[in-house]
Amino acid sequence: MSLVKRTIGVAASVAVAFATFVAPAQAAPANCDGDMKLIFQGGLTGPAAQTGIGEYNGFKLAVLQYNEKRGSGPKVEPGFIDTQADPAQTPPLALATVNDACVIGVVGGMYSGETRAALPIYLKGGLPVISPSATNETLPAVGGDVFHRVVANDGVQGPALAKLAGNQPNAKVFIVDDQSTYGKDLASIVKKRLAKNKQVGSDSVATGTTNFSSVVAKVRKAGANTVFFGGYYPEASKFVKQLRDNAATRNVKFIAGDGVLDNEYIKLAKRNAEGTSMTAPYIPMERADKKLTAIYKKEYGVAPAVYTLEAYNAAGFFLAA
């Protein structure tokens, strides 16, 4: 299959929300027979949809505001590829995106695994990417000069999590990952940065695991009082519930990264989520820009989610390029 190639200049990071967008002068690419397209990549259905919808809404709001300011000028069409946050489903969707001559860039991927699966295709096609939430350290090595992101990577988050776990009273930490690109590498950083005398064991489970009984048994046998989980909220909600259901592990401290920081975690885990500590390299829209938050709530009828602002800003970089 052939790849359509194009380039566009983008900036690499942002700290605050855009109040307005500077309209780019360029029209659609010469070989495009319609409007320019900006594509969101992430999970809009499937177990990770809650995060994906929040990001997609932020992305769409940025494009909507841009088009309103353009008046009669060239417009940008917001599109999406629904990967279900699954690396296995991502490559053909990424290839179709690259081969669409009207696409000027991708906001995504949402998760590190799907991002890693798409980057070789985007790199070969010269299609620039700005991720709002993929934090894995190795992604720049895969995506080369087409990959950018608006969040800190796990080289920042991992040491912070190790410190958080190690600072628990008489810390005895058991480390678990979900074998995803994100979860496995984040757990590896925590292992490296956490003092060995504070680690009592580790385990790894497949993404999508629902029965954590064997892991709970290992946590109990190790005498752990703290569990770090490298993974996402669908699995974390089940894991923490099964820890709380076991008398021997009921009171362990549960710690996780940004993959678990989502309101859906609380909905799924219910009271078992209480006391969970998490880190995330993001800025809540409510803190960064109250006016933008009000606009978002009016447009979508819900509060902004985790990484909504980052997706808005990532789109803003393309629209201001």
C-alpha positions in Angstrom: 0.0 0.0 0.0 1.2 3.5 -0.7 1.5 6.2 1.9 0.4 9.9 1.3 3.1 12.1 2.8 2.7 15.6 4.2 4.3 17.8 6.8 3.1 20.6 9.0 5.0 22.5 11.8 3.9 22.1 15.3 5.1 23.1 18.8 5.9 20.4 21.3 4.4 21.4 24.6 1.9 23.7 26.4 1.2 24.6 30.0 -2.1 26.5 29.9 -5.3 26.5 27.8 -5.6 28.5 24.7 -8.2 31.3 25.1 -8.2 31.9 21.3 -6.7 30.2 18.3 -4.5 31.9 15.7 -6.0 31.0 12.3 -3.6 29.3 10.0 -3.4 30.9 6.5 -3.1 27.6 4.6 -6.0 26.0 2.8 -6.4 22.3 2.4 -3.4 20.4 0.9 -3.2 20.6 -2.9 -4.2 17.0 -3.4 -7.2 17.2 -1.0 -10.6 17.7 -2.6 -12.3 18.9 0.6 -11.8 20.6 3.9 -8.7 20.0 6.0 -9.2 17.2 8.6 -7.7 16.9 12.1 -8.1 13.4 13.5 -8.5 12.2 17.1 -7.1 8.8 17.9 -8.3 6.9 21.0 -10.8 4.6 22.6 -14.4 6.0 22.1 -15.9 2.5 22.7 -14.8 -0.4 24.8 -13.6 -0.5 28.4 -11.5 2.7 28.1 -14.2 4.8 26.5 -14.7 7.1 29.5 -11.2 8.6 29.1 -11.5 8.7 25.3 -14.8 10.5 25.2 -13.5 13.2 27.6 -10.4 13.7 25.4 -12.4 13.7 22.2 -14.8 16.3 23.5 -11.9 18.6 24.4 -10.5 18.1 20.9 -13.8 18.8 19.2 -14.3 22.0 21.2 -11.0 23.3 20.0 -11.9 22.7 16.4 -15.4 24.1 16.9 -14.0 27.4 18.3 -11.5 27.5 15.5 -14.1 27.1 12.8 -16.3 29.8 14.4 -13.4 32.3 14.3 -12.6 31.5 10.7 -15.9 32.8 9.5 -15.9 32.3 5.7 -12.3 31.0 5.6 -11.1 27.4 5.2 -12.6 25.1 7.8 -11.1 22.1 9.6 -13.2 18.9 9.9 -12.9 17.1 13.2 -12.6 13.3 12.7 -11.7 10.3 14.8 -10.4 6.8 14.7 -11.8 4.6 17.4 -9.0 2.2 18.4 -10.8 1.0 21.6 -7.3 1.8 23.0 -6.2 -1.5 21.6 -2.8 -1.7 19.9 -3.9 -4.7 17.8 -6.7 -2.6 16.2 -4.7 0.5 15.6 -2.4 -0.1 12.5 -5.1 -0.4 9.8 -6.8 2.7 11.2 -3.6 4.6 11.3 -2.8 3.6 7.7 -6.2 4.8 6.5 -5.6 8.1 8.2 -2.2 8.6 6.6 -3.7 7.8 3.2 -6.3 10.5 3.5 -4.8 13.5 1.7 -6.9 15.9 3.7 -5.6 14.9 7.1 -3.2 17.5 8.5 -2.4 15.8 11.8 -3.5 13.5 14.6 -4.3 14.3 18.2 -3.5 11.1 20.0 -3.1 8.3 20.7 -4.8 8.3 24.0 -2.9 5.3 25.5 0.8 4.5 25.1 0.3 1.1 23.6 -2.0 2.2 20.7 0.3 5.2 20.2 3.3 3.0 19.9 1.5 0.8 17.4 0.6 3.7 15.2 3.8 5.7 15.2 5.8 3.8 12.6 3.0 4.3 10.2 2.7 8.0 11.0 6.4 8.4 10.8 6.6 6.8 7.3 3.7 8.9 6.1 5.2 12.2 7.6 2.0 12.8 9.5 2.5 14.8 12.7 1.1 13.6 16.0 0.5 15.4 19.3 -0.6 13.1 22.1 -2.6 14.5 25.0 -2.0 11.6 27.4 0.5 8.9 26.2 3.2 9.0 28.8 5.5 6.1 27.9 9.2 7.2 27.8 10.1 5.2 24.7 7.6 6.8 22.3 9.9 9.5 20.9 12.3 6.8 19.8 9.5 5.2 17.8 7.9 8.3 16.4 10.9 10.4 15.6 10.3 13.9 14.5 6.5 13.4 13.9 5.8 12.6 17.6 5.0 15.3 20.2 3.0 15.3 23.4 1.7 17.9 25.8 2.3 15.9 29.1 5.3 14.9 31.0 6.5 11.3 30.5 6.8 8.4 32.9 10.4 9.4 33.6 8.7 12.1 35.7 5.7 10.1 36.9 7.5 6.9 37.8 9.9 8.4 40.4 7.0 10.3 41.9 5.1 7.1 42.4 8.1 5.3 43.8 8.5 8.2 46.4 4.8 8.0 47.2 4.9 4.3 47.8 8.2 4.4 49.7 6.9 7.1 52.0 4.1 4.9 53.4 4.7 4.0 57.0 7.0 0.9 57.3 6.5 0.5 53.5 6.3 -3.1 52.2 5.4 -2.6 48.6 4.1 -5.2 46.1 4.3 -4.1 42.5 1.9 -5.3 39.8 1.6 -4.4 36.1 -0.9 -5.2 33.4 1.6 -6.1 30.7 0.6 -3.0 28.6 3.2 -0.7 27.2 2.3 1.9 29.7 1.7 -0.3 32.8 4.8 -2.6 32.4 7.2 0.3 31.8 5.8 2.4 34.6 6.1 -0.5 37.0 9.7 -1.0 35.9 10.5 2.6 36.7 8.9 2.3 40.1 11.0 -0.9 40.8 14.2 0.8 39.8 13.5 3.9 41.9 12.0 2.3 45.0 14.5 1.1 47.6 14.9 -2.7 47.4 14.4 -3.1 51.1 10.9 -1.6 50.7 9.9 -4.1 47.9 8.4 -7.4 49.0 7.3 -8.8 45.6 5.9 -8.3 42.1 3.6 -9.9 39.6 2.3 -9.3 36.1 -1.2 -10.0 34.7 -2.6 -9.7 31.2 -4.6 -6.7 30.2 -8.3 -7.5 30.6 -7.8 -9.8 33.7 -10.9 -10.0 35.8 -9.8 -12.6 38.4 -7.0 -11.3 40.6 -7.2 -14.1 43.3 -3.7 -15.4 42.6 -2.2 -11.9 42.8 -4.2 -11.2 46.0 -2.8 -14.4 47.5 0.8 -13.3 46.6 0.2 -9.9 48.2 -1.0 -11.6 51.4 1.9 -14.1 51.5 4.4 -11.3 51.0 3.0 -9.4 53.9 2.6 -6.3 51.8 1.0 -3.2 53.2 1.2 -1.2 50.0 0.3 -2.2 46.4 1.4 -0.3 43.3 -0.6 -1.1 40.2 0.8 -0.1 36.7 -2.2 -0.3 34.5 -5.6 1.2 33.7 -8.9 1.8 35.6 -10.9 -1.2 34.2 -8.5 -3.7 35.7 -7.6 -1.6 38.7 -11.3 -1.4 39.8 -11.5 -5.2 39.9 -8.1 -5.6 41.6 -8.8 -3.2 44.4 -12.2 -4.7 45.1 -10.7 -8.2 45.4 -8.0 -6.8 47.7 -10.7 -5.3 49.9 -12.8 -8.5 49.9 -9.9 -10.4 51.4 -9.5 -9.9 55.2 -5.7 -10.2 55.0 -5.3 -7.5 52.3 -8.3 -5.3 53.1 -6.2 -2.5 54.5 -3.3 -2.3 52.0 -2.6 1.1 50.5 -3.5 1.1 46.8 -1.3 3.3 44.6 -1.5 3.9 40.8 -0.6 6.2 38.0 -2.7 8.3 35.7 -4.2 5.3 33.9 -6.4 4.8 36.9 -7.3 8.4 37.5 -10.8 8.6 36.0 -14.2 9.0 37.5 -15.1 5.6 36.0 -12.7 4.0 38.4 -14.8 5.3 41.3 -18.0 4.2 39.6 -16.7 0.7 39.0 -14.8 0.2 42.3 -17.4 2.0 44.4 -16.4 2.3 48.1 -13.4 0.1 47.4 -11.7 3.0 45.6 -11.6 5.1 48.8 -8.1 5.8 49.9 -6.5 5.2 46.5 -3.5 7.5 45.8 -2.7 8.4 42.2 -0.4 10.7 40.2 -1.1 12.3 36.8 0.9 14.8 34.7 -2.2 16.8 33.8 -3.9 20.2 34.6 -7.6 20.1 35.4 -9.5 22.4 33.0 -11.5 23.7 36.0 -8.2 25.1 37.6 -6.7 26.3 34.4 -9.6 28.2 32.8 -12.9 28.7 34.5 -14.4 30.4 31.4 -13.4 27.6 29.1 -14.8 25.1 31.6 -18.2 26.8 31.5 -18.1 26.7 27.7 -17.3 23.0 27.8 -20.1 22.2 30.3 -22.6 24.1 28.2 -21.5 22.3 25.0 -21.4 18.8 26.4 -23.6 18.8 29.5 -20.8 17.3 31.7 -17.7 18.4 33.5 -14.3 18.1 31.8 -12.5 14.7 32.4 -8.9 13.8 32.9 -6.8 15.0 29.9 -9.7 17.0 28.4 -7.7 20.2 28.6 -4.6 18.5 27.1 -6.6 17.2 24.1 -8.0 20.7 23.7 -4.5 22.2 23.8 -3.0 19.5 21.5 -5.6 20.4 18.8 -4.9 24.1 19.4 -1.3 23.6 18.4 -2.3 22.2 15.0 -4.9 25.0 14.6 -2.3 27.7 15.4 0.4 26.2 13.2 
